[in-house]
Amino acid sequence: MPAKPKSSAKATVVPVPKAAAESAPATVQERALQRFYQTNPVTKRVEEVGLAGLTPAEKKTYTHANLVLPAGELQLVDFSSKTAREFWKQVQKESLPSRHLDKNYRWGTDRSGRDIGTYPLEDFHQRSLKQARLSALELLSHRFKAKQELSRLQGAPNSEEAINDEKKRRRDMAELRRELYGEMTSAIAMDPTWDDVVPIPQDEPEDALAQIAYPDDYAEAVSYLRAVMAAGELSPRCLRLTEHVISMNPAHYTVWLYRFKIVTALQLPVAEELEWLNEVALANLKNYQIWHHRQLLLDHHYPTIAEDDDAVKALAKSETAFLSTILGEDTKNYHVWSYRHYLVGKLNLWTISELLSTQNLIEDDLRNNSAWSHRFFIVFDDPKLRDAAIPDDLLDREVQYAKDKILLAPQNQSSWNYIRGALTRGKRPLSALQDFAEQFISNLGAEEEDVRSSHALELLADVYAETEPAKAKLCLQRLGEKWDPVREGYWKYKASQIPS
């Protein structure tokens, strides 16, 4: 028998040079890179010397490891049960890694845009602890919601203690989300009492010509407002919601009407509502809806105290005191003066104190037309005078008061309008003021012409129109040419209406 061929000699395995001891990683990305090379055998050697520079043993390990990847981790090969057992048996025998980390794994960014991979390991550890705490709180919150829904179905609401615990939990969750991801959680989302409401968002078409960019907090609050209004709910939590919406948009007239409806339905103390309203009014001086809401409150409240003189006086005192406060901030606020007119009529404040209060404002600023208008209202719209002739002494007093103020500021239109209105209301002709007005005009039409008040010149034009048409036209001509040229066209029109 032929001799058996000798087996070939085994290939000599060249030992892989030992790598120098690696330094401890300082950042998340450095640690990930270390772990990548630990789970990807000889990959670093391939990067350093190339595939041709590997030993046979290294080539075998590298090849087998890359063959395991599609079949094992990626599951791109569909094995039968028997083949799969044989496959994993061989993988275990060869001690091949079956899972691989991604070398270029992206850790994402934090709320400030910083790459999390650059975090020091201790910072990353603390971030991971916060994420774990957030997850635990979210689980507890989901558990609370489930219990709350069950309690609602059974008609037994959660205890106050449980609700307060959940509120604290949600505050903690909101703070963690802000720290970790920069997410801002609205006040409503943190309140478990709103869990049963499904908000109704703003329904705007995507191709709308001008979509309004509502802030997130406001959009969410209004979406809850729509839901409770659609359900017709009138409750304390809805009252709190209206306050929240008003704090963000005090000009939202619908929420004011809804708030008034809640106040009346719950029979809440009007005094407390007015006290809250005072703070809102001082913070939003030019807002109209506040004063309309206040008027609705008084219309609702007054019939309940109309027979109680002391209660009416107390209300009048508190209201006028607040009006004085807010007029101290803005003496010409149209909405406040309109409400003051309403208040005088509602509470019968045709009093000397009201007149003097208005007079003080005129003394402070002669050009406060709102104060002049209110004085006219107090004096000449008093119900006692509506169907009677204006007493001569009262009319003389008001005419003289206006004259005194005109002498202080001849070019102030407010006082001239007041004295005209007083004469008209008292059925006296404007000619009663001819001598008074002429003192402000000298040398009309001459080179040395001097006019200290264009309003006096206008009044004289009206007076002369009845007796001296040519002189009236001269007054109007000089107004258009020199003393009030802005309204030149108006003066020409008035002159055209005077018969020759």
Buried (B, 14 or more C-beta within 10 A) or exposed (E): EEEEEEEEEEEEEEEBEEEEEEEEBEBBBBBBBBEBBEBBBBBBBBEEEEEEEBBEBBBBBBEBBEBBBEBBEEEEEEEEEEEBEEBBEEBEEEEBBBEBBEEEBEBEBBEEEEBBBBBEBEBBEEBEEBEEBBEEBBEBBEEBBEEBEEBEEEEEEBEEEBBEBBBEBBEBBBEBBEBBBEEEBBBBBBBBBBBEBEBBEEEEEEEEEEEEEBEEBBBBBBBBBBBBBEEEBBEEBBBBBBEBBBEBBBEBEBBBBBBBBBBBEEEEEBEEBBEEBBEBBEEBEEBBBBBBBBBBBBEBBBEEBEEEEEBBEEBBEBBBEBBEEBBEEEBBBEBBBBBBBBBBEBBEBBBEEBBEBBBEBBEEBBBBBBBBBBBBBBBBBBEEBEEEEBEEEBBEEBBEBBBEBBEEBBBBBBBBBBBBBBBEBBEBEBBEBBEBBBEBBEEBEEEEEEBEBBBBBBBBBBBBBEEEBEBBBBBBBBBBEEBBEEBBEEBBEBBEEBEE
